[in-house]
């Protein structure tokens, strides 16, 4: 990325990424700061377009169209979440596909079915890149993808099936899958992108705040060590932000600052799995950094395609 950015800049076309943020969000701010730092390190120009959280959808779409029409902008990303009056899908469809560095435009998603296009969804691309860095011979391998979202699960499956002769056999599992272990125990490769424990925590917290009498849920990892095949490759995409524990009243235990003591974990029991599998990504610090790298790689690809 650094070499390509330098070459493009020397030719008078420095790659330029613009992030669109509607309103203030602490988590989004952390991500945009990471984007800016990474872009600066790679030689990519970066701007953050901060818009009022009361902006109408029509006005937001007009701002996006200005970026589409600006020849000096090569990549556009919409920061999530957006306020309730904004339909994120409508905005993402409005971003010009040739500047859609997240690969979320229907045109770019559709190209995955034909062997890929200029860009692919960043997180899915990161997960597959990690796999191919670890294992180059995928032909005939058994791969299981847990999660069928549009931004991770489905794109991963399509990217794995890209080669006519060297693809693994791919199974996609999800919340309605019965006996998940039946699939994972046979898998040479397991991608996990479900975010189950965080979903359970949020559901419990919502009911608790509403005054409902609910039992403390189990926030155990979705994938335990005994659900994995010896020597398997595990790519844990999920990022679950959950309490470290609960007190006798069913509330999260507090840290030294009096706030909920939280931890970040994936969907896999990492400690148990690492003793058994051939390779596994940690959470945090696994797929996340590579996703940022793919965002930059996509910015370079879009800049080249727009030349």
C-alpha contacts under 8 A as a table, 3 or more apart, distances in Angstrom:
res1	aa1	res2	aa2	distance
1	X	4	X	5.15
1	X	5	X	5.95
1	X	42	X	6.53
1	X	296	X	6.94
1	X	297	X	5.95
1	X	300	X	6.95
2	X	5	X	5.14
2	X	6	X	6.15
2	X	41	X	7.95
2	X	42	X	4.70
2	X	43	X	6.34
3	X	6	X	5.20
3	X	7	X	6.26
4	X	7	X	5.10
4	X	8	X	6.13
4	X	300	X	7.03
5	X	8	X	5.20
5	X	9	X	6.02
5	X	14	X	6.58
5	X	15	X	6.44
5	X	42	X	6.91
5	X	43	X	5.82
5	X	44	X	6.42
5	X	300	X	6.76
6	X	9	X	5.09
6	X	10	X	6.06
6	X	14	X	7.65
6	X	43	X	6.61
7	X	10	X	5.11
7	X	11	X	6.31
8	X	11	X	5.03
8	X	12	X	6.46
8	X	13	X	5.14
8	X	14	X	5.57
8	X	15	X	7.09
9	X	12	X	5.04
9	X	13	X	4.88
9	X	14	X	3.96
9	X	15	X	7.13
10	X	13	X	7.29
10	X	14	X	7.65
11	X	14	X	7.96
13	X	303	X	7.80
14	X	43	X	7.83
14	X	44	X	6.55
14	X	45	X	6.90
15	X	43	X	7.92
15	X	44	X	5.17
15	X	45	X	6.08
15	X	73	X	7.64
15	X	74	X	6.23
15	X	299	X	6.82
15	X	300	X	6.36
15	X	303	X	5.83
16	X	44	X	5.85
16	X	45	X	4.53
16	X	46	X	5.86
16	X	47	X	7.92
16	X	72	X	6.90
16	X	73	X	5.22
16	X	74	X	5.31
16	X	75	X	6.33
16	X	299	X	7.61
16	X	303	X	7.94
17	X	44	X	7.18
17	X	45	X	6.13
17	X	46	X	4.95
17	X	47	X	6.46
17	X	73	X	6.36
17	X	74	X	6.08
17	X	75	X	4.58
17	X	76	X	5.92
17	X	77	X	7.82
17	X	299	X	6.80
18	X	46	X	5.85
18	X	47	X	4.81
18	X	48	X	5.76
18	X	49	X	6.83
18	X	73	X	7.04
18	X	75	X	6.19
18	X	76	X	5.05
18	X	77	X	6.51
19	X	32	X	7.55
19	X	46	X	7.83
19	X	47	X	6.36
19	X	48	X	4.86
19	X	49	X	5.99
19	X	76	X	5.86
19	X	77	X	4.81
19	X	78	X	5.97
19	X	79	X	6.67
20	X	48	X	6.09
20	X	49	X	4.82
20	X	50	X	6.20
20	X	51	X	7.53
20	X	76	X	7.42
20	X	77	X	6.15
20	X	78	X	4.94
20	X	79	X	5.88
21	X	24	X	7.64
21	X	48	X	7.12
21	X	49	X	6.08
21	X	50	X	4.93
21	X	51	X	6.10
21	X	78	X	6.49
21	X	79	X	5.17
21	X	80	X	7.57
21	X	82	X	7.87
22	X	50	X	6.00
22	X	51	X	4.72
22	X	52	X	5.84
22	X	53	X	5.20
22	X	55	X	7.78
22	X	79	X	7.50
22	X	82	X	6.05
22	X	83	X	7.21
23	X	50	X	6.99
23	X	51	X	5.96
23	X	52	X	5.09
23	X	53	X	3.88
23	X	54	X	7.68
23	X	82	X	7.62
23	X	83	X	7.51
24	X	28	X	7.79
24	X	29	X	7.52
24	X	53	X	7.35
25	X	28	X	5.23
25	X	29	X	6.06
25	X	81	X	7.93
26	X	29	X	5.01
26	X	30	X	6.41
27	X	30	X	5.24
27	X	31	X	6.53
28	X	31	X	5.03
28	X	32	X	6.16
28	X	79	X	6.68
28	X	80	X	6.79
28	X	81	X	7.75
29	X	32	X	5.12
29	X	33	X	6.10
30	X	33	X	5.22
30	X	34	X	6.35
31	X	34	X	5.04
31	X	35	X	6.20
32	X	35	X	4.84
32	X	36	X	6.11
32	X	48	X	7.59
33	X	36	X	5.12
33	X	37	X	6.18
34	X	37	X	5.17
34	X	38	X	6.04
35	X	38	X	5.19
35	X	39	X	6.01
35	X	292	X	7.25
36	X	39	X	5.15
36	X	40	X	6.11
36	X	46	X	5.96
36	X	47	X	7.74
37	X	40	X	5.25
37	X	41	X	6.25
38	X	41	X	5.13
38	X	42	X	6.25
38	X	292	X	7.75
39	X	42	X	5.08
39	X	43	X	6.05
39	X	44	X	4.77
39	X	45	X	6.50
39	X	46	X	6.34
39	X	296	X	7.06
40	X	43	X	5.20
40	X	44	X	5.81
40	X	45	X	6.76
40	X	46	X	7.40
41	X	44	X	7.72
51	X	55	X	7.08
52	X	55	X	5.54
53	X	83	X	6.32
54	X	83	X	7.75
55	X	59	X	6.42
55	X	60	X	6.53
56	X	59	X	5.27
56	X	60	X	6.23
56	X	85	X	6.90
56	X	86	X	7.15
57	X	60	X	5.02
57	X	61	X	6.10
57	X	85	X	6.75
57	X	86	X	5.28
57	X	87	X	7.40
58	X	61	X	5.10
58	X	62	X	6.23
59	X	62	X	4.97
59	X	63	X	6.38
60	X	63	X	5.09
60	X	64	X	6.36
60	X	91	X	7.84
61	X	64	X	5.02
61	X	65	X	6.14
61	X	91	X	6.26
61	X	94	X	6.92
62	X	65	X	5.03
62	X	66	X	6.36
63	X	66	X	5.17
63	X	67	X	6.66
64	X	67	X	5.17
64	X	68	X	6.30
64	X	91	X	7.76
64	X	94	X	7.17
64	X	95	X	6.43
65	X	68	X	4.80
65	X	69	X	6.20
65	X	94	X	7.32
65	X	95	X	7.25
66	X	69	X	5.14
66	X	70	X	6.18
67	X	70	X	5.03
67	X	73	X	6.47
67	X	76	X	7.60
68	X	71	X	7.73
68	X	73	X	7.54
68	X	95	X	6.71
68	X	96	X	5.88
68	X	99	X	7.37
70	X	73	X	5.61
71	X	74	X	7.27
73	X	76	X	7.65
74	X	99	X	5.57
74	X	299	X	6.79
74	X	302	X	6.12
74	X	303	X	5.23
74	X	306	X	7.25
75	X	99	X	4.47
75	X	100	X	6.08
75	X	101	X	5.56
75	X	299	X	5.56
75	X	302	X	6.66
75	X	303	X	7.51
76	X	95	X	7.14
76	X	99	X	5.73
76	X	100	X	5.73
76	X	101	X	6.23
77	X	100	X	6.85
77	X	101	X	6.56
77	X	102	X	6.58
78	X	91	X	7.96
78	X	92	X	7.20
79	X	82	X	7.33
82	X	86	X	6.27
82	X	87	X	7.88
82	X	88	X	6.80
83	X	86	X	5.67
84	X	87	X	7.43
86	X	91	X	7.97
87	X	90	X	5.46
87	X	91	X	6.58
88	X	91	X	5.12
88	X	92	X	6.13
89	X	92	X	5.08
89	X	93	X	6.14
90	X	93	X	5.20
90	X	94	X	6.30
91	X	94	X	5.01
91	X	95	X	6.57
92	X	95	X	5.29
92	X	104	X	6.87
92	X	105	X	6.13
93	X	96	X	7.53
93	X	104	X	7.98
93	X	105	X	5.39
93	X	106	X	6.98
95	X	99	X	6.88
95	X	100	X	6.17
95	X	105	X	7.36
96	X	99	X	5.33
96	X	100	X	6.14
96	X	105	X	7.94
97	X	100	X	4.93
97	X	103	X	7.79
97	X	105	X	5.81
97	X	107	X	6.55
97	X	108	X	6.50
98	X	101	X	7.99
98	X	118	X	7.98
98	X	302	X	6.11
98	X	305	X	7.46
98	X	306	X	7.21
99	X	299	X	7.95
99	X	302	X	5.98
100	X	103	X	5.54
100	X	104	X	6.82
100	X	105	X	6.61
100	X	119	X	7.97
100	X	302	X	7.86
101	X	104	X	7.96
101	X	119	X	6.66
101	X	121	X	7.96
101	X	295	X	6.41
101	X	298	X	5.22
101	X	299	X	5.70
101	X	302	X	7.02
102	X	119	X	7.53
102	X	120	X	6.99
102	X	121	X	5.20
102	X	122	X	5.74
102	X	295	X	6.72
102	X	298	X	7.47
103	X	108	X	5.58
103	X	109	X	6.50
103	X	119	X	5.48
103	X	120	X	4.74
103	X	121	X	4.40
103	X	122	X	7.02
104	X	108	X	6.52
104	X	109	X	6.19
104	X	120	X	7.85
104	X	121	X	6.18
104	X	151	X	7.13
105	X	108	X	5.31
105	X	109	X	6.19
106	X	109	X	4.92
106	X	110	X	5.84
107	X	110	X	5.13
107	X	111	X	6.40
108	X	111	X	5.17
108	X	112	X	6.97
108	X	117	X	6.55
108	X	118	X	7.72
108	X	119	X	6.88
108	X	120	X	7.02
109	X	112	X	5.55
109	X	113	X	7.74
109	X	120	X	7.24
109	X	121	X	7.85
109	X	155	X	7.62
110	X	113	X	5.72
110	X	114	X	7.47
111	X	114	X	5.17
111	X	115	X	6.66
111	X	116	X	5.13
111	X	117	X	5.37
112	X	115	X	5.31
112	X	116	X	4.16
112	X	117	X	6.58
112	X	120	X	7.40
112	X	155	X	7.21
112	X	158	X	6.22
112	X	159	X	6.82
112	X	162	X	7.93
113	X	116	X	6.82
113	X	158	X	6.38
113	X	162	X	7.84
114	X	117	X	7.98
114	X	162	X	7.85
115	X	159	X	7.55
115	X	162	X	5.15
115	X	163	X	7.65
116	X	119	X	7.39
116	X	120	X	7.11
116	X	159	X	7.57
116	X	162	X	7.60
117	X	120	X	7.17
118	X	298	X	7.74
118	X	301	X	6.34
118	X	302	X	6.93
118	X	305	X	7.57
119	X	298	X	5.67
119	X	301	X	7.02
119	X	302	X	7.58
120	X	124	X	7.48
120	X	125	X	6.16
120	X	155	X	7.81
120	X	298	X	7.77
121	X	124	X	5.59
121	X	125	X	6.03
121	X	151	X	6.13
121	X	152	X	7.31
121	X	155	X	7.06
122	X	125	X	5.07
122	X	126	X	6.05
122	X	291	X	5.42
122	X	292	X	7.64
122	X	294	X	5.38
122	X	295	X	5.83
122	X	298	X	7.92
123	X	126	X	5.02
123	X	127	X	6.23
123	X	151	X	7.34
123	X	152	X	6.22
123	X	237	X	7.90
123	X	287	X	7.30
123	X	288	X	7.67
123	X	290	X	7.96
123	X	291	X	5.06
123	X	294	X	7.71
124	X	127	X	5.14
124	X	128	X	6.30
124	X	151	X	6.97
124	X	152	X	4.85
124	X	153	X	7.28
124	X	155	X	6.03
124	X	156	X	5.20
125	X	128	X	5.26
125	X	129	X	6.00
125	X	156	X	7.27
125	X	159	X	7.97
125	X	291	X	7.47
125	X	294	X	6.90
126	X	129	X	5.04
126	X	130	X	6.21
126	X	287	X	6.25
126	X	290	X	5.34
126	X	291	X	5.08
126	X	294	X	6.31
127	X	130	X	5.24
127	X	131	X	6.44
127	X	156	X	7.58
127	X	191	X	7.82
127	X	235	X	6.50
127	X	237	X	7.17
127	X	287	X	6.17
128	X	131	X	5.01
128	X	132	X	6.21
128	X	156	X	6.75
128	X	159	X	7.48
128	X	160	X	7.49
129	X	132	X	5.15
129	X	133	X	6.06
130	X	133	X	5.11
130	X	134	X	6.44
130	X	235	X	7.66
130	X	287	X	7.71
131	X	134	X	5.23
131	X	135	X	5.93
131	X	136	X	7.96
131	X	233	X	7.49
131	X	235	X	7.32
132	X	135	X	4.94
132	X	136	X	5.13
133	X	136	X	6.84
134	X	279	X	7.70
135	X	138	X	6.89
137	X	166	X	7.42
138	X	141	X	5.48
138	X	166	X	6.02
138	X	167	X	5.74
138	X	168	X	5.28
139	X	165	X	6.92
139	X	166	X	4.16
139	X	167	X	4.85
139	X	168	X	4.97
140	X	166	X	7.35
140	X	167	X	6.69
140	X	168	X	4.80
140	X	169	X	6.11
141	X	167	X	7.79
141	X	168	X	4.59
141	X	169	X	6.07
141	X	187	X	7.81
141	X	188	X	6.08
141	X	189	X	7.46
142	X	168	X	5.81
142	X	169	X	5.07
142	X	170	X	6.42
142	X	186	X	7.16
142	X	187	X	4.93
142	X	188	X	5.20
142	X	189	X	6.33
143	X	168	X	6.23
143	X	169	X	5.88
143	X	170	X	4.87
143	X	171	X	6.28
143	X	187	X	5.41
143	X	188	X	5.97
143	X	189	X	4.55
143	X	190	X	5.86
143	X	191	X	7.83
144	X	170	X	5.82
144	X	171	X	4.82
144	X	172	X	5.87
144	X	173	X	7.14
144	X	183	X	7.04
144	X	184	X	6.55
144	X	187	X	6.12
144	X	189	X	6.26
144	X	190	X	4.95
144	X	191	X	6.25
145	X	148	X	7.73
145	X	153	X	6.38
145	X	156	X	7.60
145	X	157	X	6.96
145	X	170	X	7.30
145	X	171	X	6.16
145	X	172	X	4.75
145	X	173	X	6.03
145	X	190	X	6.04
145	X	191	X	4.74
145	X	192	X	6.15
145	X	193	X	7.73
146	X	153	X	6.91
146	X	172	X	5.94
146	X	173	X	4.66
146	X	174	X	5.58
146	X	190	X	7.62
146	X	191	X	6.03
146	X	192	X	4.80
146	X	193	X	5.85
146	X	194	X	6.37
147	X	152	X	7.64
147	X	153	X	5.04
147	X	154	X	7.87
147	X	172	X	7.05
147	X	173	X	6.00
147	X	174	X	4.83
147	X	175	X	7.54
147	X	192	X	6.65
147	X	193	X	5.17
147	X	194	X	4.92
148	X	152	X	7.04
148	X	153	X	4.15
148	X	154	X	5.12
148	X	172	X	6.91
148	X	173	X	7.20
148	X	174	X	6.22
149	X	152	X	5.55
149	X	153	X	5.00
149	X	154	X	5.90
150	X	153	X	6.51
150	X	154	X	5.54
150	X	155	X	6.74
151	X	154	X	7.02
151	X	155	X	6.50
152	X	155	X	5.57
152	X	156	X	6.01
152	X	193	X	7.04
153	X	156	X	5.30
153	X	157	X	6.41
153	X	172	X	7.74
153	X	193	X	6.70
154	X	157	X	5.23
154	X	158	X	6.39
155	X	158	X	5.08
155	X	159	X	6.05
156	X	159	X	5.12
156	X	160	X	6.14
157	X	160	X	5.23
157	X	161	X	6.39
157	X	170	X	6.65
157	X	172	X	7.34
158	X	161	X	5.13
158	X	162	X	6.29
159	X	162	X	5.12
160	X	163	X	7.49
160	X	167	X	5.99
160	X	168	X	6.74
160	X	170	X	7.48
161	X	164	X	7.36
161	X	167	X	5.25
161	X	168	X	7.01
161	X	169	X	7.99
161	X	170	X	7.57
162	X	167	X	6.82
163	X	166	X	5.38
163	X	167	X	5.33
164	X	167	X	6.61
173	X	176	X	7.75
173	X	177	X	5.67
173	X	180	X	7.44
174	X	177	X	5.38
174	X	194	X	7.58
177	X	180	X	6.17
179	X	182	X	5.58
179	X	183	X	7.56
180	X	183	X	5.56
180	X	184	X	6.48
181	X	184	X	4.99
181	X	185	X	5.78
181	X	227	X	5.21
181	X	228	X	7.83
182	X	185	X	5.88
182	X	186	X	7.17
183	X	186	X	5.83
183	X	187	X	6.66
184	X	187	X	5.09
184	X	190	X	6.89
184	X	227	X	5.99
184	X	228	X	5.79
184	X	229	X	7.23
185	X	226	X	7.93
185	X	227	X	5.33
185	X	228	X	4.83
185	X	229	X	4.92
186	X	228	X	7.75
186	X	229	X	6.24
187	X	190	X	6.33
187	X	228	X	7.48
187	X	229	X	6.43
187	X	232	X	6.91
188	X	229	X	6.86
188	X	231	X	7.47
188	X	232	X	4.66
188	X	233	X	6.28
189	X	232	X	5.62
189	X	233	X	4.80
189	X	234	X	5.98
189	X	235	X	7.94
190	X	232	X	7.35
190	X	233	X	6.26
190	X	234	X	4.83
190	X	235	X	6.20
191	X	234	X	6.02
191	X	235	X	4.79
191	X	236	X	6.00
191	X	237	X	7.10
192	X	234	X	7.76
192	X	235	X	6.37
192	X	236	X	4.97
192	X	237	X	5.74
192	X	238	X	6.57
192	X	267	X	6.51
192	X	268	X	7.63
193	X	236	X	6.59
193	X	237	X	4.91
193	X	238	X	4.73
193	X	267	X	7.28
194	X	238	X	6.13
194	X	267	X	7.02
195	X	198	X	5.75
195	X	199	X	6.42
195	X	238	X	5.13
195	X	239	X	6.38
195	X	240	X	5.86
195	X	266	X	7.33
195	X	267	X	6.25
196	X	199	X	5.16
196	X	200	X	6.24
196	X	221	X	7.91
196	X	222	X	6.64
196	X	240	X	7.74
196	X	267	X	6.91
197	X	200	X	5.05
197	X	201	X	6.14
197	X	219	X	5.07
197	X	220	X	6.91
197	X	221	X	6.72
197	X	222	X	7.33
197	X	240	X	6.39
197	X	242	X	7.25
197	X	267	X	7.37
198	X	201	X	4.99
198	X	202	X	6.11
198	X	219	X	7.89
198	X	240	X	4.88
198	X	241	X	5.99
198	X	242	X	5.90
199	X	202	X	5.21
199	X	203	X	6.18
200	X	203	X	5.19
200	X	204	X	6.17
200	X	217	X	7.35
200	X	219	X	7.17
201	X	204	X	5.11
201	X	205	X	5.99
201	X	217	X	7.52
201	X	219	X	7.26
201	X	242	X	6.54
202	X	205	X	5.06
202	X	206	X	6.06
203	X	206	X	5.24
203	X	207	X	6.41
204	X	207	X	5.27
204	X	208	X	6.07
204	X	214	X	7.38
204	X	216	X	7.67
204	X	217	X	7.26
205	X	208	X	4.97
205	X	209	X	6.08
206	X	209	X	5.27
206	X	210	X	6.32
207	X	210	X	5.00
207	X	211	X	6.49
207	X	212	X	5.42
207	X	213	X	7.93
207	X	214	X	7.29
208	X	211	X	5.19
208	X	212	X	5.42
208	X	213	X	7.00
208	X	214	X	6.89
209	X	212	X	7.47
215	X	250	X	7.56
216	X	246	X	7.76
216	X	250	X	5.80
219	X	242	X	7.87
221	X	224	X	6.43
221	X	266	X	7.34
221	X	267	X	5.11
221	X	268	X	5.34
221	X	269	X	5.46
222	X	267	X	5.22
222	X	268	X	6.07
222	X	269	X	7.73
223	X	227	X	6.28
223	X	228	X	7.84
223	X	267	X	6.13
223	X	268	X	4.60
223	X	269	X	6.13
224	X	227	X	5.49
224	X	228	X	7.39
224	X	268	X	6.23
224	X	269	X	5.25
224	X	272	X	7.10
224	X	273	X	7.14
225	X	228	X	5.70
225	X	268	X	7.88
225	X	269	X	6.35
225	X	270	X	7.99
225	X	272	X	4.98
225	X	273	X	4.60
225	X	276	X	7.31
226	X	229	X	7.82
228	X	232	X	6.95
228	X	273	X	7.37
228	X	276	X	7.82
228	X	277	X	7.35
229	X	232	X	5.43
229	X	276	X	7.65
229	X	277	X	6.92
230	X	276	X	5.42
230	X	277	X	5.33
230	X	278	X	7.31
231	X	276	X	6.31
231	X	277	X	4.14
231	X	278	X	4.02
231	X	279	X	7.39
232	X	277	X	4.84
232	X	278	X	5.30
232	X	279	X	6.86
233	X	277	X	6.31
233	X	278	X	5.63
233	X	279	X	4.86
233	X	280	X	5.97
234	X	277	X	7.39
234	X	279	X	6.16
234	X	280	X	4.62
234	X	281	X	6.67
235	X	280	X	5.84
235	X	281	X	5.43
235	X	287	X	7.71
236	X	266	X	6.14
236	X	267	X	6.51
236	X	268	X	6.64
236	X	280	X	7.34
236	X	281	X	5.87
236	X	282	X	7.13
236	X	283	X	7.23
236	X	286	X	7.86
236	X	287	X	7.37
237	X	266	X	6.98
237	X	267	X	7.84
237	X	283	X	7.94
237	X	287	X	6.02
237	X	288	X	8.00
238	X	265	X	7.73
238	X	266	X	4.86
238	X	267	X	5.74
238	X	283	X	7.79
239	X	264	X	6.52
239	X	265	X	5.93
239	X	266	X	5.11
239	X	267	X	7.59
239	X	283	X	6.86
239	X	284	X	7.35
240	X	263	X	7.99
240	X	264	X	5.51
240	X	265	X	5.20
240	X	266	X	5.77
240	X	267	X	7.51
241	X	262	X	6.54
241	X	263	X	5.73
241	X	264	X	4.68
241	X	265	X	6.67
242	X	262	X	5.43
242	X	263	X	5.61
242	X	264	X	6.55
242	X	265	X	7.77
243	X	246	X	7.23
243	X	252	X	5.68
243	X	253	X	7.32
243	X	260	X	6.87
243	X	261	X	5.79
243	X	262	X	4.27
243	X	263	X	6.11
244	X	252	X	7.26
244	X	253	X	7.04
244	X	261	X	5.77
244	X	262	X	5.20
244	X	263	X	5.82
245	X	252	X	5.73
245	X	253	X	5.67
245	X	261	X	7.74
246	X	249	X	7.64
246	X	250	X	5.42
246	X	251	X	5.17
246	X	252	X	4.31
246	X	253	X	5.14
247	X	250	X	5.37
247	X	251	X	5.45
247	X	252	X	6.12
247	X	253	X	5.54
248	X	251	X	7.38
252	X	260	X	5.70
252	X	261	X	6.82
253	X	260	X	5.93
253	X	261	X	5.83
254	X	257	X	7.53
254	X	258	X	5.24
254	X	259	X	5.13
254	X	260	X	4.52
254	X	261	X	4.95
255	X	258	X	5.32
255	X	259	X	5.54
255	X	260	X	6.10
255	X	261	X	4.87
256	X	259	X	7.47
264	X	283	X	7.04
264	X	284	X	6.76
265	X	283	X	5.52
265	X	284	X	6.90
266	X	269	X	7.68
266	X	270	X	7.94
266	X	282	X	7.71
266	X	283	X	5.42
266	X	284	X	7.71
268	X	273	X	7.37
269	X	272	X	5.63
269	X	273	X	5.96
270	X	273	X	5.05
270	X	274	X	5.88
270	X	280	X	7.89
270	X	282	X	7.06
271	X	274	X	5.60
271	X	275	X	7.08
272	X	275	X	5.87
272	X	276	X	7.26
273	X	276	X	5.34
273	X	277	X	5.93
273	X	280	X	7.82
274	X	277	X	5.58
274	X	278	X	7.68
274	X	279	X	7.25
274	X	280	X	6.61
277	X	280	X	6.99
281	X	285	X	7.85
281	X	286	X	4.91
281	X	287	X	6.91
282	X	285	X	5.92
282	X	286	X	4.92
282	X	287	X	7.94
283	X	286	X	5.73
283	X	287	X	7.76
284	X	287	X	7.87
284	X	288	X	7.08
285	X	288	X	6.02
285	X	289	X	6.36
286	X	289	X	6.50
286	X	290	X	7.28
287	X	290	X	5.36
287	X	291	X	6.12
288	X	291	X	5.08
288	X	292	X	6.63
289	X	292	X	5.25
289	X	293	X	6.50
290	X	293	X	4.90
290	X	294	X	6.22
291	X	294	X	5.00
291	X	295	X	6.28
292	X	295	X	5.02
292	X	296	X	6.52
293	X	296	X	5.20
293	X	297	X	6.15
294	X	297	X	4.75
294	X	298	X	5.97
295	X	298	X	5.18
295	X	299	X	6.32
296	X	299	X	4.99
296	X	300	X	6.40
297	X	300	X	5.17
297	X	301	X	6.29
298	X	301	X	4.90
298	X	302	X	6.09
299	X	302	X	5.20
299	X	303	X	6.17
300	X	303	X	5.08
300	X	304	X	6.25
301	X	304	X	5.21
301	X	305	X	6.17
302	X	305	X	5.02
302	X	306	X	6.09
303	X	306	X	5.21
303	X	307	X	6.35
304	X	307	X	5.26
